[in-house]
Amino acid sequence: MLLRYACAGVLAAVFTLAAPAARAQSVDVRAGRDEFEQARFERAVSSFSRVLADPAASRADVVEAHRYLMTIRAAEGDQPGASAHANFALALDPSVTAPSGAPLAAAQTLDRIRALRTRGPMRVQLRFEARSTEQQPVPVAAEAVGAPAEASLRLRLRCRSNTVASVSVEQDSLAHALRFDVPPAPVGALLHCEASIVTAEGQILERATIEDRVRPRPPVAAAVPLAPAPSARIALTPAHQPARAPSAAVWGAIGVGAAALIVGAIVIGFVAGLPNDPYIDAPRFP
C-alpha cells in the first residue's frame, strides 16, 4: 500500500506537466482520465475497469482503458499486469503509445511487448472453402490471428442467405480455426457470413465479413479415349545381341587342332612300345 501511495505521488507530479489528449468519448473513459490527472489512481482504475466490463464499449474505449491501466501498473512495479495490458492495447492498435508524460517504465513496457509481437494486429481471417457438389453444405472457416493468448476471448461466426435463415456458432478458444457448414443453398443464392472476436463481456473487438453467390459446379469433362500407342522397336546394344553360330573357318581350325593332337598321341605310344637297344643305352667313349 505504501508503494502504491508513493507511485501515486510520482504520477501526480508527472501528469500535472502534460495531460494526455482525449481519444475516446465514453463517460467512464473521460472520468478515468480526469481521476488519473488528479492523481486519484484507485478511482481511475475503477473507471477504466468499468470500461472493460461494458458490453457497449467501443474498440477505441478498450484501447484507452488498457493504455492507462498499463501505465498505472508499470508505475506501481507490477510488470505482469502492465505487460498484459500493453499486449492487449497493442493487439488492437499497434501504434499505441504511453500517455504524454508517463513514467519511463510505461514506455519501456510498450517497447518490450511490441518487439515480442510478431503476428501483427488482432484480425479475423474468413473464407469459403470448396465443396464437391451443389447439394452439399457450403463450408466456411474463420480464424483469429494476433489475439493475446492470455485474454478471455471468443470467436463467433454467423451466416445467412436469401434462402437460409441466419445460423451462428461460437467457440471459447481462439487457438484453432472455427469451421461451419452453411446449409445447402440453391445456385444463385447470396451467402453472407460474418466472424467476430468478442470479449467475455460481449464487446466486439474485430470483425470480418465475406459474401458470394453459390455457383454451379463446372461440368466434368468427358473422358477422351486414349489413342493406341505406336508399336515400339527395341534396339539391342551389342552387349545384348544373341550369340552367332561359329563360321566354317572356325570349325576347320578346330578340326585341324584335334587331328594333330590324335597323331601326336599315336607317335608317343609307338615309341614307348619299342624294345630297349643295348647300344643306345651303353655309354659312349671317344
C-alpha positions in Angstrom: 0.0 0.0 0.0 2.9 2.4 0.8 4.4 1.6 -2.6 1.1 2.4 -4.3 0.8 5.8 -2.5 4.4 6.6 -3.4 3.7 5.8 -7.1 0.6 8.0 -6.9 2.8 10.9 -5.8 5.2 10.3 -8.7 2.4 10.0 -11.2 0.7 13.1 -9.9 3.9 15.1 -10.4 4.4 13.8 -13.9 0.9 14.1 -15.2 0.3 17.6 -14.0 3.0 18.7 -16.5 1.3 17.2 -19.6 -2.2 15.9 -19.8 -3.0 13.3 -22.5 -5.3 14.3 -25.3 -8.8 12.9 -25.4 -9.0 9.8 -27.6 -12.4 8.3 -26.6 -15.8 9.6 -25.8 -17.0 7.1 -23.2 -18.2 8.6 -19.9 -16.1 6.2 -17.9 -13.1 6.8 -20.1 -13.4 10.6 -19.5 -13.9 10.0 -15.8 -11.0 7.7 -15.6 -8.7 10.2 -17.4 -9.8 13.1 -15.1 -9.2 11.0 -12.0 -5.8 9.9 -13.4 -4.7 13.5 -14.0 -5.8 14.4 -10.4 -3.7 11.5 -9.0 -6.7 9.6 -7.8 -5.3 6.4 -9.3 -7.5 4.0 -7.4 -10.6 5.7 -8.7 -9.0 5.8 -12.2 -8.5 2.0 -12.1 -12.2 1.5 -11.1 -13.4 3.8 -14.0 -11.2 2.0 -16.6 -12.2 -1.4 -15.3 -15.8 -0.4 -15.8 -15.0 0.4 -19.4 -13.6 -3.1 -19.9 -16.7 -4.6 -18.4 -19.2 -2.6 -20.5 -20.6 -4.6 -23.5 -21.2 -1.4 -25.4 -17.7 -0.1 -25.1 -16.1 0.7 -28.4 -12.8 -0.5 -29.6 -11.2 2.9 -29.0 -12.6 2.9 -25.4 -11.0 -0.5 -24.8 -7.6 0.6 -26.2 -7.7 3.7 -24.0 -8.6 1.8 -20.9 -5.7 -0.7 -21.4 -3.3 2.1 -22.2 -4.0 3.9 -18.9 -4.1 0.7 -16.8 -0.8 -0.3 -18.3 0.7 3.0 -17.3 -0.6 2.7 -13.7 0.6 -0.9 -13.3 4.0 -0.1 -14.7 4.4 2.8 -12.3 3.5 0.5 -9.4 6.1 -2.0 -10.4 3.5 -4.6 -11.4 5.3 -5.8 -14.6 3.0 -8.9 -15.2 -0.1 -6.6 -15.0 1.5 -3.9 -17.1 2.6 -6.4 -19.8 -0.9 -7.9 -20.1 -2.5 -4.5 -20.6 0.2 -3.5 -23.0 -0.2 -6.7 -25.1 -4.0 -6.2 -25.3 -3.6 -2.5 -26.3 -1.0 -3.3 -29.0 -3.1 -6.1 -30.4 -5.9 -3.6 -31.0 -3.7 -0.7 -32.0 0.0 -1.4 -32.9 0.8 2.3 -32.9 -0.4 2.9 -29.3 2.0 4.9 -27.1 2.1 5.7 -23.4 0.2 8.8 -22.3 2.1 12.0 -22.6 4.4 12.5 -19.6 4.1 8.8 -18.5 7.0 7.4 -16.5 9.8 5.7 -18.4 8.6 2.3 -17.2 5.4 2.6 -19.2 7.2 3.4 -22.5 9.7 0.6 -21.8 6.9 -1.9 -21.2 5.2 -1.0 -24.5 8.5 -1.2 -26.4 9.3 -4.6 -25.0 5.9 -6.1 -25.7 5.9 -4.6 -29.2 9.1 -6.3 -30.0 7.7 -9.7 -28.9 4.6 -9.4 -31.1 5.3 -11.0 -34.4 1.9 -11.8 -35.8 0.7 -8.2 -36.3 -2.6 -6.7 -35.0 -5.6 -8.7 -34.0 -7.7 -9.7 -37.0 -10.1 -12.3 -38.4 -9.5 -14.3 -41.5 -12.7 -15.6 -43.1 -13.1 -17.7 -46.2 -15.4 -20.0 -48.0 -14.0 -23.5 -48.7 -14.5 -25.7 -51.7 -17.4 -28.1 -51.8 -17.8 -31.1 -54.1 -21.5 -31.0 -55.1 -24.2 -28.4 -55.2 -26.3 -30.5 -52.8 -23.7 -30.4 -50.0 -23.4 -27.6 -47.3 -21.1 -24.7 -48.0 -18.1 -24.9 -45.6 -16.8 -21.6 -44.2 -13.8 -21.1 -41.9 -12.9 -18.3 -39.5 -9.6 -17.9 -37.7 -8.3 -15.3 -35.2 -4.8 -14.0 -35.7 -2.7 -11.8 -33.4 -5.0 -12.1 -30.4 -3.4 -12.1 -26.9 -3.2 -15.7 -25.7 -3.9 -14.8 -22.1 -7.1 -12.9 -22.9 -10.6 -14.4 -22.5 -11.9 -14.0 -26.0 -14.4 -15.9 -28.1 -14.7 -16.4 -31.9 -18.2 -16.0 -33.3 -19.4 -16.9 -36.8 -22.8 -16.1 -38.2 -24.0 -16.9 -41.8 -27.2 -16.3 -43.7 -28.5 -16.2 -47.3 -31.7 -15.1 -49.1 -32.9 -18.7 -48.9 -31.4 -19.9 -45.5 -32.2 -18.3 -42.1 -29.3 -16.9 -40.1 -27.3 -19.5 -38.2 -24.4 -18.9 -35.9 -21.8 -20.8 -33.9 -19.3 -19.7 -31.3 -16.2 -21.2 -29.6 -14.5 -20.1 -26.4 -10.9 -20.6 -27.7 -9.0 -18.8 -30.4 -6.3 -21.5 -30.6 -7.8 -23.1 -33.7 -10.0 -22.2 -36.6 -13.8 -22.3 -36.4 -15.4 -24.2 -39.2 -19.1 -24.3 -40.0 -21.2 -25.8 -42.8 -23.8 -23.5 -44.1 -27.0 -25.4 -45.1 -27.3 -26.2 -48.8 -28.4 -23.2 -50.9 -29.5 -23.2 -54.5 -27.4 -21.9 -57.3 -27.6 -18.1 -57.4 -28.3 -17.7 -53.7 -26.2 -14.9 -52.0 -24.3 -16.2 -48.9 -23.2 -13.7 -46.3 -21.0 -14.6 -43.3 -19.6 -12.5 -40.5 -16.9 -13.5 -38.0 -16.1 -11.6 -34.8 -13.7 -11.6 -32.0 -15.7 -11.0 -28.8 -14.7 -10.4 -25.2 -16.4 -12.3 -22.4 -18.4 -9.2 -21.7 -19.7 -9.1 -25.3 -17.5 -6.3 -26.7 -16.8 -6.8 -30.4 -13.1 -6.1 -30.9 -12.6 -7.2 -34.5 -15.0 -8.2 -37.3 -14.7 -9.6 -40.9 -17.4 -10.2 -43.5 -17.5 -12.2 -46.7 -20.2 -12.9 -49.2 -20.5 -14.8 -52.5 -23.1 -16.3 -54.7 -23.5 -20.0 -55.0 -22.2 -21.0 -58.4 -22.9 -24.3 -60.3 -20.2 -26.8 -60.3 -18.1 -26.7 -63.5 -19.1 -29.6 -65.9 -17.0 -32.6 -65.7 -15.1 -33.1 -68.9 -16.0 -36.2 -70.9 -13.4 -38.9 -70.9 -11.3 -38.8 -74.1 -10.3 -42.3 -75.4 -6.6 -42.8 -75.5 -5.0 -43.4 -78.9 -3.2 -46.7 -79.3 0.4 -46.3 -78.7 2.6 -46.9 -81.8 4.5 -50.2 -81.9 7.9 -49.8 -80.4 11.0 -51.4 -81.8 13.6 -52.4 -79.3 17.2 -51.9 -80.4 19.6 -54.1 -78.5 23.1 -53.0 -77.8 25.9 -55.2 -78.9 26.3 -56.5 -75.4 22.7 -57.9 -75.6 22.7 -59.3 -79.1 22.3 -63.1 -79.3 25.5 -65.1 -79.9 26.1 -66.1 -83.6 26.9 -69.7 -84.7 30.7 -70.4 -85.4 31.7 -69.9 -89.1 33.2 -72.7 -91.3 36.7 -71.4 -90.9 36.4 -71.6 -87.1 35.1 -75.2 -87.4 38.1 -76.1 -89.8 40.6 -74.7 -87.3 39.1 -76.7 -84.5 39.3 -80.0 -86.7 42.9 -79.5 -87.6 43.9 -79.0 -84.0 42.1 -82.1 -82.9 43.8 -84.2 -85.6 47.2 -83.0 -84.6 46.5 -84.0 -81.0 45.5 -87.5 -82.1 48.6 -88.1 -84.3 50.9 -86.9 -81.5 49.3 -89.3 -79.1 49.8 -92.3 -81.5 53.5 -91.5 -82.1 54.2 -91.2 -78.4 52.5 -94.6 -77.8 54.5 -96.3 -80.6 57.9 -95.0 -79.3 57.0 -96.1 -75.8 56.4 -99.7 -77.0 59.9 -100.2 -78.7 62.4 -102.8 -77.1 65.4 -101.4 -75.3 68.6 -101.3 -77.5 71.9 -102.1 -75.6 73.8 -99.9 -77.9 71.7 -97.0 -77.3 71.8 -97.4 -73.6 75.6 -98.1 -73.4 77.9 -95.2 -72.6 79.9 -93.9 -75.5 83.7 -93.1 -75.3 85.7 -91.0 -77.7 
